[in-house]
């Protein structure tokens, strides 16, 4: 009897087959992504819990830094933040009436349809922020003095506010309304306007020399001693019924 073993059905399976490095790489990438997402979620939860504890502890906050928060999830009414910094935070459309921000910075934050009724913005800086559909006209008029650097300000309204030497630096100001605002000596440095209207504003000594895209009716705004540059200043002629050829 020949006891030599006959070849089996699965003999040789996998012989000469190289490992699929692509599959391993894909699996490793997915695992890394899942781990990163889990870590980010844990960090976000920890930040939210820490901020909630801060709010419970006191209503006045000074020199604090906060990051990665959805501020719409918290009730901020009655709280004052002075010399604080908010980084990569988000304000949604939930009301935040009665909160005060004094000498505070918002960096890489998003304010989308944010309700600012009664909110104080005194000496506040928005840097690298996205502000969409924000009615600054609802803010507390006392001490209103925001500044904007490298921001997108879109479909927002400034009305009946007076803040001398306001600063709009390297920002895109799109589809916004400035109505009955006191903007004496305001600086619009390297900022671009799109579909933005100035109506009944005090722009005395304002500086538009490095701004672009603005259209200002000289008969409907005070522009004495304001500074402009060509060719942008030619837009005045449209309102005066003058054509250059």
Backbone as CSV, one residue per row, in Angstrom:
resi,resn,N_x,N_y,N_z,CA_x,CA_y,CA_z,C_x,C_y,C_z
1,UNK,0.861,-1.200,0.000,0.000,0.000,0.000,0.878,1.223,0.000
2,UNK,0.544,2.116,-0.910,1.322,3.344,-0.987,0.794,4.316,0.028
3,UNK,1.626,4.591,1.084,1.133,5.494,2.134,1.507,6.941,1.861
4,UNK,1.961,7.175,0.642,2.287,8.565,0.315,1.019,9.408,0.334
5,UNK,1.093,10.513,1.079,-0.101,11.349,1.248,-0.477,12.023,-0.064
6,UNK,-1.795,11.977,-0.334,-2.294,12.636,-1.530,-2.438,14.142,-1.268
7,UNK,-2.253,14.926,-2.284,-2.400,16.380,-2.099,-3.792,16.728,-1.595
8,UNK,-3.843,17.578,-0.578,-5.125,18.015,-0.022,-5.701,19.193,-0.779
9,UNK,-6.974,19.437,-0.516,-7.670,20.515,-1.216,-7.051,21.878,-0.938
10,UNK,-6.580,22.069,0.327,-6.083,23.392,0.712,-4.560,23.469,0.742
11,UNK,-3.899,22.338,0.306,-2.440,22.346,0.287,-1.943,23.438,-0.654
12,UNK,-0.946,24.156,-0.173,-0.341,25.186,-1.011,-1.078,26.502,-1.008
13,UNK,-2.222,26.550,-0.295,-2.989,27.810,-0.259,-2.173,28.878,0.452
14,UNK,-1.975,29.979,-0.190,-1.224,31.075,0.406,0.240,31.038,0.097
15,UNK,0.738,29.904,-0.485,2.158,29.834,-0.791,2.490,30.820,-1.899
16,UNK,3.535,31.566,-1.643,3.978,32.526,-2.646,3.146,33.780,-2.706
17,UNK,2.191,33.945,-1.782,1.343,35.137,-1.769,1.935,36.159,-0.820
18,UNK,2.221,37.339,-1.345,2.808,38.395,-0.511,1.713,39.097,0.287
19,UNK,2.036,39.574,1.493,1.050,40.317,2.290,0.570,41.549,1.534
20,UNK,-0.688,41.867,1.686,-1.279,43.043,1.040,-0.985,44.276,1.889
21,UNK,0.124,44.948,1.560,0.507,46.123,2.342,-0.541,47.221,2.253
22,UNK,-1.221,47.300,1.093,-2.237,48.338,0.946,-3.375,48.147,1.921
23,UNK,-3.787,46.886,2.104,-4.880,46.601,3.039,-4.472,46.953,4.455
24,UNK,-3.211,46.564,4.802,-2.727,46.897,6.144,-2.666,48.410,6.341
25,UNK,-2.195,49.136,5.308,-2.089,50.589,5.410,-3.453,51.220,5.597
26,UNK,-4.443,50.702,4.830,-5.801,51.225,4.946,-6.360,50.984,6.337
27,UNK,-6.119,49.772,6.850,-6.602,49.448,8.194,-5.935,50.335,9.232
28,UNK,-4.613,50.531,9.080,-3.884,51.367,10.031,-4.395,52.801,9.997
29,UNK,-4.679,53.304,8.781,-5.172,54.673,8.644,-6.531,54.827,9.312
30,UNK,-7.410,53.828,9.099,-8.731,53.880,9.719,-8.626,53.818,11.235
31,UNK,-7.724,52.969,11.713,-7.540,52.858,13.162,-7.007,54.159,13.743
32,UNK,-6.070,54.790,13.023,-5.498,56.052,13.487,-6.552,57.146,13.506
33,UNK,-7.389,57.166,12.448,-8.457,58.164,12.380,-9.452,57.984,13.517
34,UNK,-9.826,56.727,13.764,-10.774,56.440,14.843,-10.194,56.842,16.192
35,UNK,-8.906,56.565,16.385,-8.256,56.925,17.647,-8.204,58.438,17.814
36,UNK,-7.888,59.146,16.711,-7.826,60.606,16.768,-9.192,61.198,17.059
37,UNK,-10.232,60.649,16.409,-11.591,61.136,16.638,-12.017,60.898,18.079
38,UNK,-11.662,59.730,18.605,-11.997,59.411,19.990,-11.290,60.349,20.953
39,UNK,-10.027,60.634,20.666,-9.257,61.545,21.516,-9.843,62.951,21.460
40,UNK,-10.213,63.403,20.241,-10.784,64.740,20.081,-12.104,64.857,20.830
41,UNK,-12.931,63.803,20.746,-14.216,63.815,21.450,-14.002,63.881,22.960
42,UNK,-13.026,63.118,23.444,-12.734,63.125,24.875,-12.222,64.486,25.317
43,UNK,-11.359,65.097,24.485,-10.822,66.415,24.811,-11.925,67.461,24.811
44,UNK,-12.843,67.362,23.827,-13.957,68.301,23.750,-14.866,68.176,24.966
45,UNK,-15.137,66.946,25.369,-15.977,66.714,26.546,-15.310,67.276,27.793
46,UNK,-14.007,67.070,27.906,-13.274,67.567,29.076,-13.284,69.091,29.112
47,UNK,-13.106,69.728,27.926,-13.115,71.186,27.857,-14.484,71.740,28.236
48,UNK,-15.549,71.083,27.752,-16.906,71.520,28.071,-17.192,71.381,29.560
49,UNK,-16.762,70.269,30.150,-16.979,70.052,31.582,-16.221,71.083,32.403
50,UNK,-14.996,71.393,31.974,-14.186,72.384,32.678,-14.822,73.766,32.594
51,UNK,-15.339,74.121,31.403,-15.967,75.429,31.224,-17.246,75.530,32.043
52,UNK,-18.023,74.456,32.090,-19.247,74.443,32.894,-18.918,74.680,34.361
53,UNK,-17.820,74.093,34.832,-17.403,74.285,36.221,-17.004,75.735,36.467
54,UNK,-16.351,76.350,35.468,-15.956,77.758,35.578,-17.188,78.643,35.702
55,UNK,-18.205,78.366,34.892,-19.434,79.158,34.936,-20.155,78.992,36.265
56,UNK,-20.130,77.799,36.798,-20.795,77.545,38.078,-20.081,78.230,39.235
57,UNK,-18.777,78.416,39.083,-17.965,78.932,40.182,-18.118,80.434,40.376
58,UNK,-18.270,81.196,39.276,-18.345,82.657,39.389,-18.957,83.243,38.124
59,UNK,-19.340,84.525,38.204,-19.888,85.205,37.037,-18.873,86.159,36.412
60,UNK,-17.773,86.416,37.109,-16.724,87.281,36.569,-15.486,86.434,36.295
61,UNK,-14.960,86.542,35.073,-13.827,85.719,34.665,-12.759,86.622,34.051
62,UNK,-11.538,86.513,34.521,-10.464,87.387,34.062,-9.220,86.584,33.694
63,UNK,-8.630,86.937,32.540,-7.366,86.341,32.136,-7.415,84.867,31.804
64,UNK,-8.585,84.347,31.494,-8.724,82.909,31.216,-8.687,82.643,29.712
65,UNK,-8.303,81.426,29.348,-8.286,81.000,27.949,-9.189,79.784,27.774
66,UNK,-9.974,79.798,26.716,-10.906,78.710,26.443,-10.743,78.290,24.987
67,UNK,-10.858,76.993,24.732,-10.612,76.499,23.375,-11.566,75.362,23.013
68,UNK,-12.018,75.398,21.741,-12.804,74.295,21.199,-14.172,74.117,21.818
69,UNK,-14.816,75.210,22.199,-16.114,75.113,22.868,-17.260,75.473,21.935
70,UNK,-18.386,74.795,22.113,-19.638,75.204,21.490,-20.355,76.058,22.525
71,UNK,-20.149,77.363,22.440,-20.640,78.251,23.489,-22.156,78.360,23.506
72,UNK,-22.796,77.949,22.413,-24.245,77.957,22.401,-24.850,76.945,23.353
73,UNK,-24.039,76.002,23.815,-24.536,74.970,24.731,-24.560,75.443,26.180
74,UNK,-24.058,76.661,26.411,-23.977,77.168,27.780,-24.801,78.444,27.927
75,UNK,-25.274,78.650,29.121,-25.997,79.881,29.428,-24.990,80.893,29.972
76,UNK,-24.706,81.920,29.181,-23.687,82.896,29.553,-24.265,84.189,30.107
77,UNK,-25.566,84.326,30.093,-26.208,85.556,30.556,-25.750,85.907,31.966
78,UNK,-25.384,87.182,32.130,-24.959,87.652,33.446,-23.481,87.480,33.714
79,UNK,-22.767,86.823,32.809,-21.332,86.601,33.006,-20.519,87.695,32.315
80,UNK,-19.369,87.991,32.892,-18.435,88.962,32.329,-17.087,88.289,32.102
81,UNK,-16.556,88.451,30.896,-15.243,87.907,30.551,-14.330,89.081,30.216
82,UNK,-13.286,89.247,30.998,-12.355,90.362,30.792,-10.939,89.825,30.595
83,UNK,-10.268,90.359,29.570,-8.903,89.919,29.245,-8.841,88.405,29.023
84,UNK,-9.864,87.861,28.415,-9.913,86.418,28.146,-9.649,86.150,26.664
85,UNK,-9.388,84.902,26.345,-9.167,84.495,24.956,-10.002,83.264,24.640
86,UNK,-10.768,83.337,23.566,-11.548,82.202,23.076,-10.943,81.778,21.734
87,UNK,-10.548,80.525,21.629,-9.908,80.022,20.414,-10.696,78.843,19.842
88,UNK,-10.961,78.901,18.543,-11.663,77.808,17.842,-12.980,77.452,18.529
89,UNK,-13.707,78.467,18.932,-15.016,78.266,19.564,-16.127,78.633,18.584
90,UNK,-17.323,78.213,18.913,-18.465,78.456,18.032,-19.637,79.032,18.817
91,UNK,-20.236,80.084,18.248,-21.473,80.651,18.770,-22.550,80.388,17.732
92,UNK,-23.610,79.702,18.114,-24.680,79.485,17.143,-25.798,80.494,17.386
93,UNK,-27.005,80.159,16.948,-28.092,81.131,16.991,-28.850,81.169,18.311
94,UNK,-28.341,80.500,19.337,-29.020,80.574,20.627,-28.697,81.890,21.329
95,UNK,-29.683,82.536,21.961,-29.469,83.858,22.562,-28.405,83.836,23.659
96,UNK,-27.640,84.943,23.729,-26.630,85.091,24.776,-26.774,86.473,25.410
97,UNK,-27.992,86.867,25.703,-28.270,88.208,26.205,-27.584,88.459,27.542
98,UNK,-27.094,89.709,27.683,-26.589,90.138,28.980,-25.191,89.700,29.330
99,UNK,-24.449,89.121,28.386,-23.069,88.729,28.669,-22.145,89.866,28.225
100,UNK,-21.059,90.074,28.973,-20.115,91.152,28.658,-18.745,90.582,28.314
101,UNK,-18.198,91.057,27.203,-16.836,90.711,26.809,-16.031,92.006,26.782
102,UNK,-15.020,92.086,27.616,-14.224,93.300,27.752,-12.755,92.967,27.499
103,UNK,-12.139,93.694,26.577,-10.720,93.471,26.248,-10.435,91.986,26.032
104,UNK,-11.316,91.356,25.293,-11.242,89.906,25.080,-10.989,89.607,23.603
105,UNK,-10.303,88.510,23.330,-9.980,88.122,21.959,-10.710,86.848,21.554
106,UNK,-11.211,86.854,20.329,-11.796,85.663,19.717,-10.926,85.308,18.519
107,UNK,-10.329,84.129,18.540,-9.419,83.721,17.478,-9.918,82.425,16.821
108,UNK,-10.016,82.475,15.515,-10.481,81.319,14.718,-11.831,80.809,15.216
109,UNK,-12.697,81.720,15.561,-14.037,81.361,16.048,-15.070,81.539,14.941
110,UNK,-16.222,80.908,15.122,-17.341,81.047,14.190,-18.553,81.600,14.919
111,UNK,-19.105,82.681,14.380,-20.355,83.235,14.882,-21.336,83.198,13.722
112,UNK,-22.288,82.290,13.777,-23.245,82.108,12.687,-24.651,82.365,13.211
113,UNK,-25.279,83.437,12.713,-26.624,83.834,13.151,-26.679,84.005,14.674
114,UNK,-25.587,84.421,15.246,-25.493,84.553,16.700,-26.383,85.681,17.205
115,UNK,-27.144,85.400,18.247,-28.013,86.399,18.859,-27.205,87.197,19.877
116,UNK,-27.071,88.508,19.639,-26.231,89.334,20.501,-27.012,90.420,21.231
117,UNK,-28.298,90.220,21.411,-29.118,91.230,22.082,-28.584,91.501,23.487
118,UNK,-28.214,92.768,23.732,-27.741,93.145,25.060,-26.328,92.717,25.382
119,UNK,-25.613,92.152,24.418,-24.233,91.709,24.653,-23.295,92.912,24.561
120,UNK,-22.340,92.991,25.476,-21.354,94.069,25.474,-20.072,93.601,24.795
121,UNK,-19.635,94.370,23.800,-18.375,94.095,23.098,-17.490,95.325,23.245
122,UNK,-16.750,95.378,24.325,-15.929,96.548,24.646,-14.451,96.187,24.504
123,UNK,-13.806,96.744,23.479,-12.401,96.439,23.269,-12.164,95.004,22.862
124,UNK,-13.075,94.458,22.071,-13.007,93.047,21.669,-12.326,92.921,20.305
125,UNK,-11.461,91.932,20.173,-10.794,91.656,18.901,-11.277,90.330,18.333
126,UNK,-11.722,90.367,17.078,-12.033,89.150,16.329,-10.907,88.946,15.318
127,UNK,-10.180,87.847,15.424,-9.055,87.578,14.523,-9.237,86.220,13.853
128,UNK,-9.138,86.201,12.531,-9.307,84.958,11.760,-10.648,84.296,12.065
129,UNK,-11.671,85.098,12.212,-13.000,84.584,12.565,-13.943,84.638,11.365
130,UNK,-14.970,83.824,11.439,-16.040,83.811,10.441,-17.307,84.286,11.130
131,UNK,-17.855,85.414,10.646,-19.047,85.996,11.247,-20.115,86.117,10.164
132,UNK,-21.173,85.340,10.287,-22.201,85.283,9.250,-23.572,85.577,9.853
133,UNK,-24.279,86.540,9.263,-25.632,86.842,9.715,-25.696,87.373,11.132
134,UNK,-24.693,88.150,11.517,-24.639,88.679,12.885,-25.185,90.105,12.898
135,UNK,-26.152,90.366,13.761,-26.726,91.702,13.894,-26.044,92.413,15.060
136,UNK,-24.952,93.077,14.737,-24.244,93.827,15.771,-25.092,94.985,16.286
137,UNK,-26.119,95.343,15.534,-27.013,96.417,15.965,-27.741,96.072,17.253
138,UNK,-27.802,94.781,17.598,-28.485,94.358,18.820,-27.599,94.474,20.061
139,UNK,-26.307,94.698,19.841,-25.373,94.753,20.976,-25.623,95.987,21.837
140,UNK,-25.143,95.905,23.053,-25.173,97.055,23.950,-24.379,98.193,23.308
141,UNK,-25.004,99.343,23.155,-24.339,100.467,22.506,-23.268,101.090,23.389
142,UNK,-23.388,100.928,24.699,-22.399,101.506,25.606,-21.085,100.728,25.509
143,UNK,-20.020,101.438,25.178,-18.711,100.803,25.115,-18.489,99.922,23.904
144,UNK,-19.377,99.992,22.915,-19.250,99.132,21.731,-17.961,99.475,20.981
145,UNK,-17.019,98.549,20.925,-15.739,98.826,20.269,-15.051,97.539,19.824
146,UNK,-15.622,96.855,18.836,-14.948,95.656,18.313,-13.917,96.033,17.246
147,UNK,-12.957,95.156,17.043,-11.989,95.300,15.956,-11.913,93.958,15.231
148,UNK,-11.603,94.012,13.942,-11.607,92.802,13.128,-10.294,92.690,12.356
149,UNK,-9.676,91.524,12.427,-8.444,91.269,11.685,-8.558,89.929,10.957
150,UNK,-8.349,89.970,9.644,-8.369,88.750,8.823,-9.652,87.951,9.024
151,UNK,-10.774,88.645,9.009,-12.074,88.002,9.236,-12.913,87.980,7.963
152,UNK,-13.844,87.045,7.916,-14.932,87.072,6.947,-16.156,87.584,7.692
153,UNK,-16.662,88.743,7.259,-17.870,89.322,7.855,-18.924,89.322,6.759
154,UNK,-19.908,88.462,6.887,-20.837,88.209,5.789,-22.281,88.408,6.246
155,UNK,-23.064,89.152,5.447,-24.497,89.330,5.700,-24.764,89.787,7.137
156,UNK,-23.965,90.727,7.586,-24.089,91.214,8.959,-24.490,92.686,8.958
157,UNK,-25.009,93.146,10.091,-25.568,94.492,10.172,-24.931,95.269,11.317
158,UNK,-24.493,96.486,10.990,-24.029,97.449,11.986,-24.962,98.654,11.884
159,UNK,-25.673,98.960,12.936,-26.654,100.042,12.854,-26.683,100.857,14.140
160,UNK,-26.607,102.193,13.954,-26.720,103.149,15.060,-25.713,102.879,16.178
161,UNK,-24.514,102.488,15.775,-23.427,102.327,16.736,-22.376,103.386,16.463
162,UNK,-21.766,103.852,17.519,-20.677,104.810,17.395,-19.440,104.222,18.041
163,UNK,-18.422,103.966,17.228,-17.144,103.560,17.809,-16.021,104.181,16.996
164,UNK,-15.421,105.187,17.618,-14.353,105.949,16.989,-13.116,105.069,16.825
165,UNK,-12.435,105.251,15.709,-11.201,104.520,15.405,-11.425,103.010,15.307
166,UNK,-12.569,102.615,14.802,-12.809,101.190,14.573,-11.795,100.637,13.577
167,UNK,-11.463,99.364,13.705,-10.434,98.760,12.858,-10.971,97.534,12.120
168,UNK,-10.843,97.568,10.809,-11.159,96.423,9.952,-9.905,96.160,9.117
169,UNK,-9.145,95.151,9.482,-7.841,94.914,8.859,-7.842,93.585,8.098
170,UNK,-7.462,93.635,6.824,-7.320,92.434,5.989,-8.541,91.523,6.072
171,UNK,-9.713,92.137,6.041,-10.957,91.377,6.176,-11.789,91.482,4.902
172,UNK,-12.634,90.479,4.687,-13.606,90.505,3.602,-14.950,90.870,4.208
173,UNK,-15.501,92.000,3.769,-16.762,92.506,4.303,-17.789,92.380,3.182
174,UNK,-18.651,91.385,3.284,-19.502,91.004,2.159,-20.983,91.098,2.524
175,UNK,-21.747,91.777,1.671,-23.207,91.876,1.844,-23.572,92.371,3.238
176,UNK,-22.873,93.405,3.681,-23.126,93.972,5.013,-23.753,95.356,4.892
177,UNK,-24.396,95.801,5.964,-24.997,97.129,6.025,-24.417,97.903,7.189
178,UNK,-23.920,99.112,6.887,-23.515,100.065,7.913,-24.515,101.216,7.835
179,UNK,-25.372,101.331,8.828,-26.430,102.333,8.787,-26.382,103.215,10.029
180,UNK,-26.275,104.518,9.788,-26.273,105.508,10.874,-25.195,105.194,11.916
181,UNK,-24.030,104.826,11.439,-22.918,104.487,12.338,-21.934,105.648,12.446
182,UNK,-21.379,105.825,13.627,-20.326,106.807,13.842,-18.978,106.122,13.731
183,UNK,-18.329,106.301,12.590,-17.064,105.611,12.332,-15.934,106.608,12.082
184,UNK,-15.908,107.644,12.872,-14.845,108.639,12.717,-13.474,108.009,12.948
185,UNK,-12.573,108.330,12.043,-11.186,107.849,12.126,-11.085,106.321,12.070
186,UNK,-12.112,105.678,11.548,-12.040,104.219,11.380,-11.000,103.882,10.315
187,UNK,-10.389,102.723,10.456,-9.362,102.282,9.510,-9.825,100.984,8.840
188,UNK,-9.890,101.020,7.520,-10.248,99.832,6.738,-8.997,99.424,5.961
189,UNK,-8.055,98.844,6.647,-6.729,98.575,6.099,-6.696,97.241,5.346
190,UNK,-6.430,97.313,4.040,-6.324,96.120,3.191,-7.563,95.233,3.286
191,UNK,-8.708,95.851,3.454,-9.969,95.107,3.514,-10.709,95.242,2.188
192,UNK,-11.490,94.224,1.869,-12.231,94.198,0.611,-13.726,94.187,0.892
193,UNK,-14.444,95.046,0.190,-15.891,95.128,0.326,-16.567,94.499,-0.887
194,UNK,-17.652,93.778,-0.626,-18.488,93.248,-1.699,-19.951,93.481,-1.335
195,UNK,-20.675,94.189,-2.201,-22.115,94.417,-2.000,-22.418,94.953,-0.601
196,UNK,-21.601,95.875,-0.153,-21.775,96.437,1.188,-22.177,97.904,1.083
197,UNK,-23.108,98.296,1.937,-23.680,99.633,1.842,-23.366,100.461,3.082
198,UNK,-23.005,101.724,2.847,-22.882,102.713,3.912,-24.021,103.712,3.736
199,UNK,-24.804,103.911,4.783,-25.938,104.827,4.695,-26.011,105.701,5.940
200,UNK,-25.963,107.021,5.722,-26.061,107.989,6.822,-24.996,107.735,7.897
201,UNK,-23.790,107.445,7.454,-22.693,107.170,8.394,-21.760,108.371,8.513
202,UNK,-21.152,108.501,9.667,-20.139,109.523,9.900,-18.774,108.884,9.648
203,UNK,-18.195,109.191,8.499,-16.904,108.624,8.108,-15.807,109.690,8.088
204,UNK,-15.995,110.727,8.867,-15.015,111.811,8.921,-13.651,111.260,9.345
205,UNK,-12.636,111.573,8.549,-11.246,111.148,8.791,-11.053,109.619,8.747
206,UNK,-12.011,108.910,8.208,-11.829,107.459,8.055,-10.780,107.198,6.971
207,UNK,-10.122,106.065,7.051,-9.029,105.748,6.129,-9.383,104.526,5.278
208,UNK,-9.650,104.785,3.997,-9.970,103.720,3.041,-8.853,103.547,2.004
209,UNK,-7.682,104.094,2.252,-6.654,104.141,1.204,-6.239,102.774,0.674
210,UNK,-6.206,101.771,1.517,-5.788,100.439,1.056,-6.966,99.473,0.943
211,UNK,-8.180,100.008,1.056,-9.381,99.176,0.933,-9.781,99.070,-0.538
212,UNK,-10.613,98.080,-0.841,-11.044,97.868,-2.225,-12.510,97.460,-2.257
213,UNK,-13.176,97.821,-3.360,-14.534,97.344,-3.590,-15.635,98.129,-2.916
214,UNK,-15.310,99.211,-2.225,-16.352,99.961,-1.515,-17.106,100.873,-2.485
215,UNK,-18.364,101.123,-2.160,-19.168,102.121,-2.859,-19.827,102.989,-1.795
216,UNK,-19.509,104.258,-1.813,-19.990,105.175,-0.779,-20.619,106.383,-1.451
217,UNK,-21.848,106.656,-1.113,-22.555,107.821,-1.641,-22.120,109.046,-0.837
218,UNK,-21.378,109.975,-1.439,-20.904,111.141,-0.690,-22.024,112.069,-0.236
219,UNK,-23.187,111.963,-0.877,-24.305,112.812,-0.465,-25.094,112.195,0.687
220,UNK,-24.880,110.912,0.941,-25.624,110.242,2.005,-24.774,109.855,3.191
221,UNK,-23.503,110.288,3.184,-22.588,109.990,4.283,-21.654,111.177,4.487
222,UNK,-21.159,111.327,5.689,-20.207,112.397,5.977,-18.799,111.863,5.735
223,UNK,-18.111,112.432,4.757,-16.790,111.911,4.399,-15.710,112.993,4.446
224,UNK,-15.988,114.081,5.150,-15.013,115.160,5.245,-13.681,114.655,5.799
225,UNK,-12.604,114.992,5.111,-11.235,114.646,5.512,-10.975,113.135,5.565
226,UNK,-11.901,112.357,5.028,-11.633,110.915,4.908,-10.602,110.719,3.798
227,UNK,-9.867,109.631,3.863,-8.791,109.390,2.905,-9.125,108.189,2.023
228,UNK,-9.024,108.433,0.719,-9.322,107.402,-0.270,-8.181,107.352,-1.286
229,UNK,-8.222,106.367,-2.147,-7.213,106.280,-3.201,-7.878,105.845,-4.500
230,UNK,-7.230,106.161,-5.595,-7.712,105.732,-6.907,-7.192,104.331,-7.206
231,UNK,-7.931,103.533,-7.976,-9.148,103.921,-8.710,-10.441,103.762,-7.913
232,UNK,-10.366,103.266,-6.678,-11.584,102.970,-5.918,-12.453,104.207,-5.712
233,UNK,-11.824,105.363,-5.514,-12.586,106.580,-5.229,-13.448,107.019,-6.409
234,UNK,-13.198,106.474,-7.590,-14.019,106.809,-8.745,-15.468,106.377,-8.556
235,UNK,-15.702,105.468,-7.616,-17.079,105.013,-7.379,-17.976,106.161,-6.930
236,UNK,-17.386,107.226,-6.364,-18.187,108.378,-5.945,-18.906,109.000,-7.139
237,UNK,-18.257,108.952,-8.287,-18.806,109.619,-9.464,-20.127,109.008,-9.903
238,UNK,-20.309,107.733,-9.638,-21.563,107.067,-9.999,-22.732,107.740,-9.298
239,UNK,-22.538,108.063,-8.012,-23.613,108.688,-7.237,-23.819,110.149,-7.635
240,UNK,-22.803,110.752,-8.240,-22.911,112.146,-8.661,-23.378,112.277,-10.105
241,UNK,-23.633,111.136,-10.751,-24.104,111.168,-12.128,-23.033,111.564,-13.124
242,UNK,-21.775,111.331,-12.758,-20.653,111.712,-13.622,-20.031,110.461,-14.227
243,UNK,-19.689,110.537,-15.513,-19.043,109.413,-16.180,-17.676,109.843,-16.680
244,UNK,-16.698,108.995,-16.454,-15.366,109.229,-17.000,-15.200,108.399,-18.262
245,UNK,-14.650,109.029,-19.295,-14.445,108.322,-20.553,-12.997,108.474,-21.002
